[in-house]
Amino acid sequence: FQRELCDNLRMTIIPQNAFQGMNNESLTLKLYKNGFEDIHSHAFNGTKLNQLILKDNKNLRRIHNDALRGATGPDVLDISSTALESLPSYGLEAIQVLNATSSYSLKRLPPLDKFSSLLEAVLTYPSHCCAFRNLRTERQNLLFSIFDNFSKECESTMRRPTNEMLDDSNSTLLWSAERKTHSFGTDYESSPYSYSTIFDDSEMAGFDFEYDFCQPKVLTCTPEPDAFNPCEDILGYSFLRVLIWFINILAIAGNFTVLLVLLTSHYKLTVPRFLMCNLSFADFCMGLYLLLIASVDAQTSGQYYNHAIDWQTGGGCSTAGFFTVFASELSVYTLTVITLERWHTITYAMQLDRKLRLRHAVPIMLGGWLFSIGIALLPLFGVSSYMKVSICLPMDIETGLSQAYILLILVLNVVAFVVICACYIKIYIAVQNPELVAANKDTKVAKRMAILIFTDFTCMAPISFFAISAAFKVPLITVTNSKILLVLFYPVNSCANPFLYAIFTKAFRRDFFLLMSKLGCCKSRAELYRMNYFSAYNSNCKNGGAATAPTKASQAFLLLSALEK
């Protein structure tokens, strides 16, 4: 029996008992293209539903949890092109076919045990199919757990011709064959091969051994997850969950400490200190990105398929993506400026009129901030997207503009690396030139900065390599494997930088203990560092001799004292 009701925009609700007493036979309800907004409790009470078609009800936002209570079925439920945000918690056990295409508001599914009979699902989001990937119907699970001893019988059945197996007139159940083979007599019902020892007659109704067990039904779901969103949690691997917390805590704590000490130091804010503050802030933002990713992964572990849409299309993922692109670009830009400043200081150590002043460094870094913010904002305005993958990186290269955006970032990073390499080659040539001998501290700092910069770009090299190949649509690794690179290489510099350029240096320890002395702690250590600093400064000035030499020595000392060990 079929009932059709469509194109009635004035009908906004389906009330209780709306179809009660209509017919005791199986009923197909086609209720599409109406104005329904709500379906009340017990709306289908007293019906035996075969199919319930609710598609194209654009305003349908709610089905009461008990809407199907009192009804039998349905076997088929179609809610495609509706505004439903959730499915009812009762009445889903009988559904064999679920159609929910173009239901963009349905971002979460009920508990999977509700779909005990589901055989086919056509959904909107690929992530939801991850929920059904390893799900078998309750009946199938029971059969597989019981009938292990029938594997040989299945093999012999599957070797039979298909037409013979499907021809009821010529085929005999394997159970019947077994019964003839073994002398069950009147006790066959209690034999180990008897169905009746396991199931009641009502449970065996409609069950065909050859079709239901030897050819078990497999749940199918579309659309299937793609390469960018595999069926896994945000981080994929368990060991990454541990490492990302370790790295992000070190990145946030280390860089926050460096910022606090440098900004509260009573010593003059020099160009190197100013640049280090910018680098620390960039690395601090990277730590915030890692903290966001780690927190969401911990909250959605094991059930990411139910949170994927809310996370990737929401403000959280966009915020995380902005932080990581802004932080990485500002970090690369600042590292490049730091290297150029080191090269300029060592090369022109004798020419005070060419010294880089703070008034020059501020507009240079302002340009870097504007550039980094602009690059990070573009995916929010349609140039690539942060929604493509669960880790919120701009991996969308579907359009030419998006592909150009990714390539621009990667090319700029490569250019920055080349500039840094060229500067350090010139620095080493300069410090070894007898006519341009810099102070011994210049050489030490140059080596220390070389370790810092090359550590950063060595860690970024594998990511740049694989990212460039992916930008040309020739990916060499999967998204799952790329997460290892993104946790072990991409952010590790943000964790290491504060220790390499600040915390392990004598200048930082001096500033740290001076700060602690203001809080009433470590006063003796602070006084010792203060005395050592002025003693070293006076010694450099006295040992200079001629007017030119002391100027050179003191110049190198003053410019690089913030970085010395």
N, C-alpha and C positions, 0 to 999 in steps of 0.2 A: 504494500500500500504506500502511496506517495502523496505528499502534501506539499504544495509549492506556494510560497508567499514572497513576492518580490516587488521592488520599485515603489515601496510605500514609505515615503520619507516622514510621514506624520506619526508612524509607530515608533516610539522611542524606548519602550520597555517590553520585556516578555514577563508577564506576572506569574504568580504561583498557579500551578495546575492549569496552565494555559491549554494543554492538549489532552487533559485527562478524559478518559472514556471515549476517545475518538475511535480506536480500533484495537483489538487484541492481537492483530497480526503484526509482523515486522513492519516498521514504519520508516520511510525515508522523508526527512524534513528538509526542504530546500528553502532557506530563509535568507536570501541574498539581496543585496542592493536596497536595503531598507534604512530607516533612520534610527535603528536600535542603538541605545547608549548603555543600557544595563539589562542584564538577565537575572531575575530574582531567584531566591531560594525555591527549590522544588518546582521550578518552571516546567520541567518535563516529567513530572510525577505521573506514574501510571502508564507510561508508554514503553513499548519495546522497540528501541531505536536500532535501525540498521545503519543509516547514514544521517549525520547531522551536518548540514551545509550552512555555514554562517559567513561565507566569503563576501567580500566587497561591502560589508557594513562598516563604512569608513569611520563612523563615530562610536563604534562599539569598544568601550574601554574597560568593561568589567563584566565578568561572569561570576556570580556568587559561588562560594566554595561548595554549597549544597544544591546548586542548580540541577545537577543530575541525580540527586538523591530521590529514590522512589522509582527511578527508571531503570530499564535493562538496556545495556549498551551505552553508547553507540559503538559499532565496529569501525566506522569511518567518521573522523572529525575533521572538518575543513574550516579553518579560521584565517585563511589567507586574505591579505589586504584589509586587515582590521587594525584598530588602535589598542588592542588588548595588551596589558602590561603583565598579566599573569594568567595561568590556567587554573581551573578549579582543583582543589585538593582531593575531591571525591569523584568517583565515576570514571577514572582514566584507565582502570584495570582491564576493561574490555576492548579498548581501542587497539586495532590492528594497523590502521593507516591514519597517519596524522599529517595534514597539509597546513603549513604555516608560512607559506611564501609571502614576501613583501609585508610581513608583520614586524615592522622595524621597532615597535615599542616593546615587543616581547623579548626582553634581554636576559631573563632568567627562567629556568625550567623548574618544575616541581621535583621532589625527590625521585630518583630513577626507579625505585621499587614500585612506584605507581604505574609504570608502563610495563606491566608484567606480560602483556600479550602483544606488544608492539612488534610489527614486522617491517613496516615501511614508514619512514619519516622524510618529508620534504620541507625543509626549514629555510629560514632567512639567512642565518649566520653560520659560517662553517664551524666556528668554535663549539656550537651546540652539538654538532655531530660527533665531537670528541667524547661527549658524555655517553653516546650509544655505541662507540666503537667496540668495546669489549662486553657490551651488555647482551645477554641472551634472555629469551623469555623464560619465565619461571618454569614453565612446563618443560622446555628443552633442557634446562639445567637438571631437572629431576630425572629426565630420561637418561641423560649422559651419565649420571651418577649411579644409575641402577643397572643399565644394560651393557656393562663392560664385557660380559661373557658372550654377547651376541656378535662380536666383531667378525668372526669367521662367517656367520650366517649372512651378515651384511655384504661381505665380499662376494659370496656366492650369488647373492641377490643382484648386486650391481653388475655382475658378469652376464646376467640374463639380458636378452634383447629388450629394448624399451617397450616395444609394442606388446610383448608378452607380459611384461611387468604391469602394464597399465590395463590389460584386458582382464576385466573381472571374471569373465566366463572361463578363461583358461588358466588363470593364476590362482595359487593357493597360498594362504598366509604361511610364512615360515614356521609359525607356531604350530600350525596343523601338521607340517612336515616333521617337526620335532616330535609331535605327539605320536605320529605313526612309527617313527624310528625307535622311540623308547617305549617300553612296556609299562605304560602308566596305568592301564586298566581303569578301574573306577576311581583310582586315587590320583588321576592326572591333575586335578585341581590343586593338590598339595605338593606337586613336584616342584623342583627348583626352577623350572622353566615356565611355570604357570603365571600368567598375568594376574589371576584372581587372588593369588597369595600376596600381591603387592597393592593392587588397585581394587576399588569397588566397581561394580558394574556401571554406575553412573559416570565414574571417571574414565572408564574405557570406551564410553560411547563415542562413536565417530573417529576412533583412533585406528589408523592403519599402520602396521609395523613397518612395512616396506617403505612407505612414503614419509611418515613422520619421523622415523628413527634412522633408517638407512640413508634417506635423503633429507636431513634435517633442514628446517627453514632457517635462513640467516637474515638477521635484521639489516636492512639497507637504509642508508641515510645520505641525503644530498642537501646542500653542496658539501663536498669533501674538503677538509682542511688543505690549505695550499702550503707552498714552501716557506712563505713568510710567517705563517701561523700554524706550526705543527702542534700536534696534540701533546702539550706538555705545560708545566708551570712556567712562570716568567723566566726563572733562571735555569730551568731544565735539570741541571745536575745538583745532587745533594751537597757535594763538596764546595760548589760555588756559593751556596747559602752561607756557609761558615766563613769563607774567604771574604765575601763582600761586606760582612759586618766588621771583620777585622780591619779591612782597608778603609771603609768609610769612617769608622771611629778614629783611626789614626789621622786620616785626612782632615776631619773636622777639628779634632782636638789640637793637632800639630799646627795647622794654619791659623786657628783662632789664637793660640798662644803667641805665635810669631807676630800677628797683627797687634795684639794687645801690648806686647813688649816694645815693639818698634814705635807705635803711636804714642805710648806713654813715656818714652825715654826723654830725659831732659836734654840730651845731646841734640845738636842741630839736625834737622831733617835734610839730609844730603840727597843728591840724585840717586845714588845706589840704594839708599834706604827707601826712598819714594818708589822706585821701581820694584823693590822687593815687596813692599806693601801691596802693590797692584797684583803681583804674581801670587801672593798669599791669598788675596781675595778671590782670584780666579780659581785657585785650587780648593778653596773653601766651598765655592759654589759647586764644584765637581763632587765634593763630599756630600753636599745636600742632595744632589741627583742620586748618588748611590744609596743614601739613606731612604729616599722615597721608593726606589726600586726594591730595596731589601724589605722595607716595611710592607708594601703591597704584596710582595711574594709570600711573606710569612702569613699574612691574613688570608690569602686565597689558595694556599698550598693544598693540592689534591682536588680543588674544585674551581680551578681558574676558568674552565669553560663557562661557568655561570657568572663570572665577573668580567670576562674579557671585553665585552662590548661596553659596559659602563666605564671600565678603566681606559680603554684605548680611544674611546670617543669623548671622554669627559675632560674636565679641566686638569685633573691630576696628571695625566700623561702629557698633556700640552705643557704644563708647568715643568715637569721633569725634562722634557725634550728641550725646552728653552734654556734651562739651567745648563744642560750638558753641552749644547752647541755654543752658548755664550761663554761658558767657562773654558772650553777647549780652544776657541778662537782667541779669546783674550790672553790665555796662557801662552799660546804660540806667538802672538804679537808681542807680548811683554818679554818673552825669552829672546826674541829677535832684537828688540830695543836694548835689552841688557847687554847682549853680545856687542852690538854696535857701540854702546857707551864704553864698554871695556876696551874695545879696539881704539876708539877715539882718545880715551884717557891715556893709554900706554903709548900710543903713537905720537901724541902731541903733549907729552908730559912737561916739556920745557916752555911751551907757549901758553901762558896764562890767559891771553886774550882769546884763545880758541877753546877755553874750558867750557864744558856743557853745564849750564846753570839750571837751577830748578825752574826758572821762568821759561826755559826752552823745553824741559821735560814734560811740564804740565800739558801744554797744547798737543804735544806728540801723543801722550797717553789718552788725552780726551778724544783724539781721532781714533785711537784703538778701541775705546769704549763705544763710540758711535758705530764704528764698523761692526763690532761684535754683536751689539744689540740689534742692528739692522739684519745681519745674517741670521740671527736666532729668531727674529720675528717673521721672516719670509715664509716658513712652513705654516704659520698660523694664518696666512693670507693666500693659501692655495698653491704656493711654490713648493713642491714636494709635500710631505705630510709626516707628522709625528705619530699618526694613528696606524701606520702600516704594520708595525711589529710591537710586541709586548714590552720591549725595552725602550720604546719611545724615541728611537733615532730616525732621522729623516731618510728612510730607505725607499721611498716611493720615487720610481724613475719611469713612470708610465708615459709622461708627456716629455716633449723635447725640452721645455723650460725647466722641469724638475731635474732632468738628466744634466742639463747645463749647470744648474745650481750645485749639484753634488760634485761635479767635475771642477767647478770654480773653487770650492772649499779645498778639495784635495790638491789641486795645482798650486794654490796659494801656500799650503803647508809644505809642499815640496820646494817651492821657491824660498820659503823661509829657511828650510834646512840647508839649501845651497848657500844662502847668504851667511848663515852661521858658520858653515864649514870654511868659507872663504875668509871670514873675519878671523877665525882662530888660526888659520894658516899664516895670515899677516901678523897676528899677535906673536906667534912663536918666532917668526923671522925678525920682528922688531926687538924682542927681548934678547936675541942672540947677536944682534948687530952691535959691534964695539962702539960705534959712533952714536948709538941711541940706546945705551945701556940704561935700563930702568932699574929701580930699586929691587932688591931681592924679593920684597913682598909683592911686587908686581908679578913676578914670575910665579910665585906660589898661588896667588889669587887667580891668575890666568889658567893655571892647571886645574885649580879647584872648579872654576867656572866651566872649563872644558868638560870635566867629569859630569857636572850638572846638566849641561846642554846635550851632550851626546847620550847621556842616560835617558833623557826625555825623548829624544828622537829615535833612539834605538828601540824603545818601547813602542813608539808610534809607527815604526816602519812596517811591521807585519799588517797592522790595521790598514795603513794607507795602501799597501800592495793589494790586499784582498778587496778593499773598498773600490779601488780604481777598476779592477776586473769586473766587479759587480755593477759598477756604473755603466760599463760598456755591455751589460747584459750577458756577461760570461762569468757567472759566479763559480768560484773554485772551492768554496766551502758552504755548508748549509748554515741556516740561521742558528740552529742548535749548537753547532761547533763554533760559530762566531761569538757566541756568548762567553766562551772560554777566553777568547782574545780580549773581549770587552771588559772582563773582570780582572784578568791577570795582567794585561798590558795597558789598556786604555787609561784607567784611572790610577795605576800604581805610582805614577809620577807625582800626583797630587798628595799621595801619602809620603813619598820620599823627599820631595823638594824642601819642605821646612827643615828637615834634619840635615840635608846636604848643604843648604846655603845659609842656615841660621843657627839652629839649635846646637850643632856640633862646633861652632866657632867661639873663640874667646870673647869677641865683641858682644855676641848675643848673651853669653853667660854673665858678662859684666852688666849689661843692661837688665838682665833678669834679676840678679841679686840686688841691684840698685832699686828696682821696682819693689822687690820683697822687703827691702829695708824701710821703704815708705810705709809699709803695712806693719812694721814692727818686728820683722823676721830677718835673720841672716845679716845683721848689721856689721859684724866683724868681717864677713866675707865681702860685703859690699865696699867697706872701707879699703880692704886690701886691693880689690880690683881698681878702685879709684886711684890709689897711690901708684899702682903699676902702670896705669894708663898715662898719667902725667909724667912719670919717670921716663917711660919709653919715648914720649913726645919730646921732652927736653934733651934726651940723649941724642936723638936724631938731629936736632937743631945744632947742638954743640959740635958734633962730629962732621958737620958739613964743610967747615974750613972756609973756602972762598965764597964769594957772594952768590955765584951761580950754583955751586954744588949743594949748599944747604937748601936753596930754594927748590931744587929738584927733589932732594930727599924728602923734605917736609911735604912737598906737594904730593908725592906718591903716597906718603904715610897718611896724610889727611884724607885723600880721596878714597883710599882703600882700607882704612882702619876698621870700618864697619864690617869688613869681610874677612879680616885676618883671624887666624886661629889663636 
